[in-house]
Amino acid sequence: MNKKTTLLSILFTITVSSLFAQEVVFKDSKALLDGNPILKYERVDAFQYSFYSLENDDEVLMYKFFDNGTPRFKDDDYYVLNFLTEKKKVESMDFSKVLYGSELSPKKNMQKLIKWLVKEKVLTAEGKINKEKLDIFYDKYNENITARIIR
């Protein structure tokens, strides 16, 4: 009886978790959340992605990776999330939020980024930036790296 209860508990947990998990997919230059387009995107190069509003094509978010001029030394790498319409930049060295396993999959990395922003409620299900949540996100994750870099 104990094994049945444990098995049912595990199955229930998996089922409930999958109900609340949101799927982010990139298709035809659009970011889709649970099958609904929320943003347009463009891979500018290997280190930069831009995200645009569906309504007016305004660039709302830019992701940019910086190796700090030391491509073989990873400990000083960081990325910037530039929320252009809100004039707010988040700089971080915590790649666990944006790297999907391997650094060799930029598309999956950006899917993880969008999923993170939706989870933090910075990005709504309609693809809008929530200013109040962005302020909290900024306070929580910004490391203000460029102010500490000596050049």
Residue frames as a rotation matrix with the C-alpha (Angstrom) as fourth column:
MET 1
0.567 0.824 0.000 0.00
0.824 -0.567 0.000 0.00
0.000 0.000 -1.000 0.00
ASN 2
0.395 -0.507 -0.766 2.86
0.210 -0.762 0.612 2.40
-0.895 -0.402 -0.195 0.78
LYS 3
-0.674 -0.666 0.319 4.37
0.425 0.004 0.905 1.90
-0.604 0.746 0.280 -2.71
LYS 4
-0.117 0.731 0.672 1.02
0.970 -0.060 0.235 2.70
0.212 0.679 -0.703 -4.34
THR 5
0.754 0.406 -0.516 0.66
0.565 -0.802 0.195 5.89
-0.335 -0.439 -0.834 -2.32
THR 6
-0.049 -0.875 -0.481 4.20
0.135 -0.483 0.865 6.98
-0.990 -0.022 0.142 -3.20
LEU 7
-0.706 -0.195 0.681 3.68
0.655 0.185 0.733 6.23
-0.269 0.963 -0.003 -6.89
LEU 8
0.267 0.894 0.361 0.39
0.940 -0.324 0.108 8.11
0.213 0.311 -0.926 -6.97
SER 9
0.628 -0.103 -0.771 1.97
0.360 -0.840 0.405 11.08
-0.690 -0.532 -0.491 -5.19
ILE 10
-0.474 -0.876 -0.093 4.80
0.224 -0.222 0.949 11.22
-0.851 0.429 0.302 -7.73
LEU 11
-0.542 0.339 0.769 2.41
0.837 0.135 0.531 10.98
0.076 0.931 -0.357 -10.67
PHE 12
0.576 0.797 -0.182 0.18
0.816 -0.575 0.064 13.67
-0.054 -0.185 -0.981 -9.19
THR 13
0.296 -0.565 -0.770 3.17
0.207 -0.749 0.630 15.99
-0.932 -0.346 -0.105 -8.67
ILE 14
-0.742 -0.587 0.324 4.38
0.399 0.003 0.917 15.49
-0.540 0.809 0.232 -12.24
THR 15
-0.186 0.772 0.608 0.90
0.958 0.004 0.288 16.10
0.220 0.636 -0.740 -13.63
VAL 16
0.729 0.465 -0.502 0.34
0.607 -0.778 0.161 19.27
-0.316 -0.422 -0.850 -11.60
SER 17
-0.068 -0.849 -0.524 3.83
0.198 -0.526 0.827 20.59
-0.978 -0.047 0.204 -12.44
SER 18
-0.764 -0.240 0.598 3.25
0.599 0.079 0.797 20.11
-0.239 0.968 0.083 -16.16
LEU 19
0.264 0.933 0.244 -0.07
0.960 -0.278 0.024 21.96
0.090 0.228 -0.970 -15.95
PHE 20
0.816 0.052 -0.576 1.65
0.277 -0.909 0.310 25.09
-0.507 -0.413 -0.757 -14.64
ALA 21
-0.278 -0.960 0.041 4.77
0.439 -0.089 0.894 24.91
-0.855 0.266 0.446 -16.83
GLN 22
0.701 0.470 -0.536 4.70
-0.209 -0.584 -0.785 27.37
-0.681 0.663 -0.311 -19.67
GLU 23
0.217 -0.587 0.780 6.21
0.805 0.559 0.197 26.42
-0.552 0.585 0.594 -22.98
VAL 24
0.450 -0.190 -0.872 8.28
-0.414 -0.910 -0.015 28.96
-0.791 0.367 -0.489 -24.89
VAL 25
0.184 -0.332 0.925 9.05
0.775 0.628 0.072 28.21
-0.605 0.703 0.373 -28.52
PHE 26
-0.211 -0.286 -0.935 10.70
-0.393 -0.850 0.349 30.30
-0.895 0.441 0.067 -31.22
LYS 27
-0.219 0.223 0.950 9.12
0.776 0.630 0.031 29.89
-0.592 0.744 -0.311 -34.64
ASP 28
0.177 0.287 0.941 8.98
0.918 -0.393 -0.053 32.08
0.355 0.874 -0.333 -37.76
SER 29
-0.608 -0.586 0.537 10.83
0.352 -0.804 -0.479 34.95
0.712 -0.102 0.695 -36.02
LYS 30
0.182 0.697 0.693 8.29
-0.577 -0.496 0.649 34.99
0.796 -0.518 0.312 -33.17
ALA 31
-0.945 -0.317 0.083 8.50
-0.230 0.460 -0.858 33.99
0.233 -0.830 -0.507 -29.53
LEU 32
-0.019 0.969 -0.248 5.46
-0.320 0.229 0.919 31.87
0.947 0.097 0.306 -28.69
LEU 33
-0.836 -0.097 0.540 4.20
-0.549 0.165 -0.819 31.35
-0.010 -0.982 -0.191 -25.15
ASP 34
-0.485 0.631 0.605 1.96
0.062 0.715 -0.697 28.28
-0.872 -0.301 -0.386 -24.94
GLY 35
-0.302 0.292 0.908 1.41
0.900 0.402 0.170 28.57
-0.315 0.868 -0.384 -28.70
ASN 36
0.785 0.618 0.040 0.51
0.606 -0.754 -0.253 32.28
-0.126 0.223 -0.967 -28.69
PRO 37
-0.028 -0.831 0.556 2.89
0.760 -0.379 -0.528 34.83
0.649 0.408 0.642 -30.23
ILE 38
0.669 0.228 -0.707 4.08
0.691 -0.541 0.480 37.39
-0.273 -0.810 -0.519 -27.68
LEU 39
0.373 -0.619 -0.691 7.18
-0.306 -0.785 0.538 38.98
-0.876 0.011 -0.483 -29.27
LYS 40
0.945 -0.312 -0.094 9.12
-0.015 0.244 -0.970 39.09
0.326 0.918 0.226 -32.50
TYR 41
0.601 -0.799 0.013 12.80
-0.010 0.009 1.000 38.25
-0.799 -0.601 -0.003 -32.24
GLU 42
0.874 -0.452 -0.176 15.96
-0.231 -0.067 -0.971 38.64
0.427 0.889 -0.163 -34.24
ARG 43
0.609 -0.789 -0.085 19.34
0.606 0.394 0.691 37.02
-0.512 -0.472 0.718 -33.71
VAL 44
0.879 -0.313 -0.360 21.67
-0.418 -0.868 -0.267 39.90
-0.229 0.385 -0.894 -34.45
ASP 45
0.059 -0.867 -0.495 24.84
-0.686 0.325 -0.651 37.81
0.725 0.378 -0.575 -34.06
ALA 46
-0.097 -0.150 -0.984 26.22
0.325 0.930 -0.173 35.07
0.941 -0.337 -0.041 -31.82
PHE 47
-0.773 -0.347 -0.532 26.19
0.603 -0.137 -0.786 37.42
0.200 -0.928 0.315 -28.83
GLN 48
-0.863 0.444 -0.242 23.05
-0.298 -0.834 -0.464 39.48
-0.408 -0.328 0.852 -29.27
TYR 49
-0.524 0.815 0.247 19.29
0.832 0.428 0.353 38.96
0.182 0.390 -0.903 -29.58
SER 50
-0.939 0.342 0.027 16.65
-0.341 -0.926 -0.160 41.65
-0.030 -0.159 0.987 -30.00
PHE 51
-0.564 0.826 -0.005 12.97
0.810 0.552 -0.195 41.29
-0.159 -0.114 -0.981 -29.10
TYR 52
-0.961 0.234 0.145 10.24
-0.145 -0.877 0.457 43.46
0.235 0.419 0.877 -30.61
SER 53
-0.473 0.877 0.080 6.64
-0.332 -0.094 -0.938 44.30
-0.816 -0.471 0.336 -29.80
LEU 54
-0.543 0.388 0.745 4.07
0.752 0.620 0.225 42.55
-0.374 0.682 -0.628 -31.98
GLU 55
0.426 0.860 -0.281 1.98
0.676 -0.509 -0.533 45.72
-0.601 0.037 -0.798 -32.11
ASN 56
0.961 0.001 -0.278 4.39
-0.122 -0.897 -0.425 48.35
-0.250 0.442 -0.861 -33.37
ASP 57
0.689 -0.724 0.013 7.76
0.507 0.469 -0.723 46.65
0.518 0.505 0.690 -33.97
ASP 58
0.570 -0.521 0.636 9.42
-0.697 -0.716 0.039 48.69
0.435 -0.465 -0.771 -31.20
GLU 59
-0.136 -0.687 -0.714 12.48
0.146 0.699 -0.700 46.97
0.980 -0.200 0.005 -29.79
VAL 60
0.716 0.520 0.466 11.52
-0.391 -0.256 0.884 46.28
0.579 -0.815 0.020 -26.17
LEU 61
0.766 -0.466 0.442 14.38
-0.266 0.397 0.879 44.04
-0.585 -0.791 0.180 -25.04
MET 62
0.548 -0.686 -0.479 17.94
-0.523 0.165 -0.836 43.41
0.652 0.709 -0.269 -26.10
TYR 63
0.894 -0.385 0.230 20.08
0.062 0.613 0.788 40.57
-0.444 -0.690 0.571 -24.73
LYS 64
0.646 -0.749 -0.147 23.82
-0.426 -0.194 -0.884 41.00
0.633 0.634 -0.445 -25.19
PHE 65
0.867 -0.454 -0.204 26.68
0.484 0.676 0.555 38.78
-0.114 -0.581 0.806 -24.02
PHE 66
0.673 -0.722 0.159 30.07
-0.628 -0.672 -0.393 40.27
0.391 0.165 -0.906 -23.14
ASP 67
0.714 -0.511 -0.479 33.28
0.560 0.827 -0.048 38.28
0.420 -0.234 0.877 -22.73
ASN 68
0.905 -0.291 -0.309 35.05
0.030 -0.682 0.731 41.37
-0.424 -0.671 -0.608 -21.37
GLY 69
0.605 -0.687 -0.401 37.75
-0.767 -0.368 -0.526 41.07
0.214 0.626 -0.750 -23.98
THR 70
-0.495 -0.753 0.434 38.96
-0.832 0.554 0.012 37.75
-0.250 -0.356 -0.901 -22.58
PRO 71
0.220 0.726 -0.652 37.36
-0.885 0.430 0.180 35.00
0.411 0.537 0.737 -24.70
ARG 72
-0.127 -0.323 -0.938 39.28
-0.026 0.946 -0.323 32.16
0.992 -0.016 -0.128 -23.03
PHE 73
-0.966 -0.172 -0.193 38.63
0.196 0.000 -0.981 33.36
0.168 -0.985 0.034 -19.47
LYS 74
-0.290 0.957 0.005 34.98
0.458 0.134 0.879 32.80
0.840 0.258 -0.477 -18.49
ASP 75
-0.260 0.193 -0.946 34.99
0.966 0.043 -0.256 34.16
-0.008 -0.980 -0.197 -14.93
ASP 76
-0.713 -0.006 -0.701 34.53
0.168 -0.972 -0.163 37.77
-0.681 -0.234 0.694 -16.07
ASP 77
-0.837 0.476 0.270 31.79
0.313 0.011 0.950 37.10
0.449 0.879 -0.158 -18.64
TYR 78
-0.617 0.720 -0.319 28.44
0.180 -0.266 -0.947 38.79
-0.766 -0.641 0.035 -18.16
TYR 79
-0.535 0.522 0.664 25.26
0.782 0.011 0.623 39.65
0.318 0.853 -0.414 -20.03
VAL 80
-0.906 0.307 -0.292 23.03
-0.170 -0.894 -0.415 42.69
-0.389 -0.326 0.862 -20.24
LEU 81
-0.258 0.909 0.327 19.26
0.966 0.249 0.070 42.69
-0.018 0.334 -0.942 -20.52
ASN 82
-0.969 -0.096 -0.228 18.43
0.086 -0.995 0.053 46.12
-0.232 0.031 0.972 -21.88
PHE 83
-0.088 0.993 0.077 14.72
0.924 0.110 -0.365 46.90
-0.371 0.039 -0.928 -21.47
LEU 84
-0.767 -0.446 0.462 14.78
0.624 -0.685 0.376 49.69
0.148 0.577 0.803 -24.03
THR 85
-0.074 0.816 0.573 11.24
0.337 -0.520 0.785 51.05
0.939 0.251 -0.236 -23.70
GLU 86
0.848 0.380 -0.369 11.67
0.442 -0.121 0.889 51.25
0.293 -0.917 -0.271 -19.91
LYS 87
0.424 -0.781 0.458 15.25
-0.372 -0.612 -0.698 52.60
0.826 0.126 -0.550 -20.09
LYS 88
0.571 -0.214 0.793 16.51
-0.757 0.236 0.609 50.01
-0.318 -0.948 -0.028 -17.64
LYS 89
0.171 -0.619 -0.767 19.54
-0.569 0.573 -0.590 47.68
0.804 0.537 -0.254 -17.91
VAL 90
0.833 -0.001 0.553 20.13
-0.461 0.551 0.696 44.55
-0.305 -0.835 0.459 -15.89
GLU 91
0.152 -0.866 -0.476 23.73
-0.735 0.223 -0.640 43.29
0.661 0.447 -0.603 -15.87
SER 92
0.700 0.156 0.697 24.47
-0.634 0.585 0.505 39.85
-0.329 -0.796 0.508 -14.48
MET 93
-0.407 -0.850 -0.334 27.11
-0.896 0.443 -0.037 37.15
0.180 0.284 -0.942 -14.32
ASP 94
-0.404 0.355 0.843 24.56
-0.387 0.768 -0.510 34.49
-0.829 -0.532 -0.173 -13.28
PHE 95
-0.629 0.069 -0.774 24.25
-0.766 0.114 0.632 32.49
0.132 0.991 -0.019 -16.48
SER 96
-0.933 0.310 0.183 22.16
0.232 0.906 -0.353 29.79
-0.275 -0.287 -0.918 -14.81
LYS 97
-0.136 0.935 -0.328 19.07
0.024 -0.328 -0.944 31.87
-0.990 -0.136 0.022 -15.66
VAL 98
0.451 0.318 -0.834 19.81
-0.702 -0.450 -0.552 32.12
-0.551 0.834 0.020 -19.39
LEU 99
-0.486 -0.661 -0.572 21.95
-0.868 0.443 0.226 29.15
0.104 0.606 -0.789 -20.40
TYR 100
0.680 0.725 0.112 20.14
-0.720 0.689 -0.085 25.99
-0.139 -0.023 0.990 -21.39
GLY 101
0.852 -0.370 0.370 22.70
0.289 0.922 0.256 23.30
-0.436 -0.111 0.893 -20.61
SER 102
-0.058 -0.903 0.426 25.19
0.925 0.112 0.364 24.08
-0.377 0.415 0.828 -23.33
GLU 103
-0.098 -0.075 -0.992 26.28
-0.032 -0.996 0.079 27.50
-0.995 0.039 0.095 -24.51
LEU 104
-0.922 -0.376 0.092 26.09
0.049 0.122 0.991 26.13
-0.384 0.919 -0.094 -28.06
SER 105
-0.403 0.856 0.323 22.32
0.892 0.288 0.349 26.52
0.206 0.428 -0.880 -28.31
PRO 106
-0.998 -0.060 -0.025 21.56
0.064 -0.971 -0.229 30.25
-0.011 -0.230 0.973 -28.48
LYS 107
-0.412 0.911 0.020 17.92
-0.351 -0.179 0.919 29.69
0.841 0.372 0.394 -29.45
LYS 108
0.215 0.454 -0.865 17.27
0.597 0.639 0.484 27.47
0.772 -0.621 -0.134 -26.42
ASN 109
-0.658 -0.511 -0.553 19.13
0.752 -0.407 -0.518 29.97
0.039 -0.757 0.652 -24.24
MET 110
-0.919 0.339 0.202 16.79
-0.300 -0.932 0.200 32.76
0.256 0.124 0.959 -25.38
GLN 111
-0.013 0.922 -0.387 13.76
-0.034 0.386 0.922 30.51
0.999 0.024 0.026 -24.84
LYS 112
-0.058 -0.100 -0.993 14.98
0.922 0.376 -0.091 30.02
0.383 -0.921 0.070 -21.27
LEU 113
-0.948 -0.307 -0.081 15.43
0.316 -0.898 -0.306 33.79
0.022 -0.316 0.949 -20.91
ILE 114
-0.545 0.813 0.207 11.85
-0.460 -0.496 0.736 34.50
0.701 0.306 0.644 -22.02
LYS 115
0.184 0.599 -0.780 10.51
0.378 0.689 0.618 31.76
0.907 -0.409 -0.099 -19.75
TRP 116
-0.466 -0.464 -0.754 12.43
0.875 -0.113 -0.471 33.31
0.133 -0.879 0.458 -16.83
LEU 117
-0.985 0.091 0.149 11.04
-0.093 -0.996 -0.004 36.79
0.148 -0.018 0.989 -17.56
VAL 118
-0.142 0.982 -0.127 7.49
-0.322 0.075 0.944 35.37
0.936 0.175 0.306 -17.71
LYS 119
0.081 0.122 -0.989 8.02
0.732 0.667 0.142 33.46
0.677 -0.735 -0.036 -14.47
GLU 120
-0.695 -0.427 -0.579 9.27
0.708 -0.549 -0.444 36.65
-0.128 -0.718 0.684 -12.77
LYS 121
0.307 0.951 -0.029 6.20
0.884 -0.296 -0.362 38.44
-0.353 0.086 -0.932 -14.26
VAL 122
-0.433 -0.515 -0.740 8.41
0.069 -0.837 0.543 41.02
-0.899 0.184 0.398 -15.94
LEU 123
-0.891 0.168 -0.421 6.93
-0.438 -0.075 0.896 39.89
0.119 0.983 0.140 -19.25
THR 124
-0.167 0.916 0.364 3.17
-0.670 0.165 -0.724 39.31
-0.723 -0.365 0.586 -19.41
ALA 125
-0.226 0.202 0.953 1.45
0.436 0.896 -0.086 36.56
-0.871 0.397 -0.290 -21.38
GLU 126
0.826 0.541 0.159 0.63
0.411 -0.385 -0.826 39.29
-0.385 0.748 -0.541 -23.93
GLY 127
0.187 -0.866 0.464 4.30
0.941 0.023 -0.337 40.25
0.281 0.500 0.819 -24.37
LYS 128
0.631 0.079 0.772 4.12
-0.023 -0.992 0.120 43.52
0.776 -0.093 -0.624 -22.42
ILE 129
-0.531 -0.817 -0.227 6.71
0.364 0.022 -0.931 44.71
0.765 -0.577 0.285 -19.91
ASN 130
0.662 0.679 -0.317 5.30
0.554 -0.158 0.817 45.04
0.505 -0.717 -0.481 -16.39
LYS 131
0.185 -0.634 0.751 7.09
-0.185 -0.773 -0.607 48.14
0.965 -0.026 -0.260 -15.03
GLU 132
0.542 0.068 0.838 6.52
-0.827 -0.135 0.546 47.33
0.150 -0.989 -0.017 -11.34
LYS 133
0.932 -0.196 0.304 7.81
0.106 0.952 0.288 43.77
-0.346 -0.237 0.908 -11.73
LEU 134
0.556 -0.771 0.309 10.75
0.453 -0.030 -0.891 45.05
0.697 0.636 0.332 -13.80
ASP 135
0.306 -0.419 0.855 11.74
-0.655 -0.745 -0.130 47.34
0.691 -0.520 -0.502 -10.93
ILE 136
0.711 0.000 0.703 11.71
-0.589 0.545 0.596 44.36
-0.383 -0.838 0.388 -8.55
PHE 137
0.894 -0.381 0.237 13.60
0.449 0.772 -0.450 42.23
-0.012 0.508 0.861 -11.11
TYR 138
0.449 -0.733 0.511 16.22
-0.023 -0.581 -0.813 44.99
0.893 0.354 -0.278 -11.44
ASP 139
0.339 -0.281 0.898 16.71
-0.907 -0.352 0.232 45.20
0.251 -0.893 -0.374 -7.68
LYS 140
0.801 0.096 0.591 16.90
-0.348 0.877 0.330 41.43
-0.486 -0.470 0.736 -7.42
TYR 141
0.723 -0.419 0.549 19.30
0.593 0.785 -0.181 40.60
-0.354 0.456 0.816 -10.27
ASN 142
0.824 -0.437 0.361 21.25
0.005 -0.630 -0.776 43.66
0.567 0.641 -0.517 -11.40
GLU 143
0.552 -0.726 -0.411 24.94
0.806 0.337 0.487 43.42
-0.215 -0.600 0.771 -10.48
ASN 144
0.961 -0.112 -0.252 25.95
-0.147 -0.981 -0.126 46.80
-0.233 0.158 -0.960 -11.99
ILE 145
0.543 -0.774 0.326 29.01
0.712 0.630 0.309 45.25
-0.444 0.065 0.894 -13.62
THR 146
0.361 -0.438 0.823 30.05
0.715 -0.437 -0.546 48.04
0.599 0.785 0.155 -15.99
ALA 147
0.813 -0.061 0.580 30.45
-0.330 -0.868 0.371 50.43
0.480 -0.493 -0.725 -13.04
ARG 148
0.764 -0.517 0.386 33.01
-0.241 0.326 0.914 48.03
-0.599 -0.791 0.124 -11.56
ILE 149
0.655 -0.523 0.545 35.04
0.748 0.551 -0.370 47.42
-0.107 0.650 0.752 -14.73
ILE 150
0.356 -0.659 -0.663 38.38
-0.130 -0.737 0.663 49.20
-0.925 -0.150 -0.348 -14.94
ARG 151
0.749 -0.085 0.657 39.39
0.649 0.294 -0.702 49.96
-0.133 0.952 0.275 -18.50
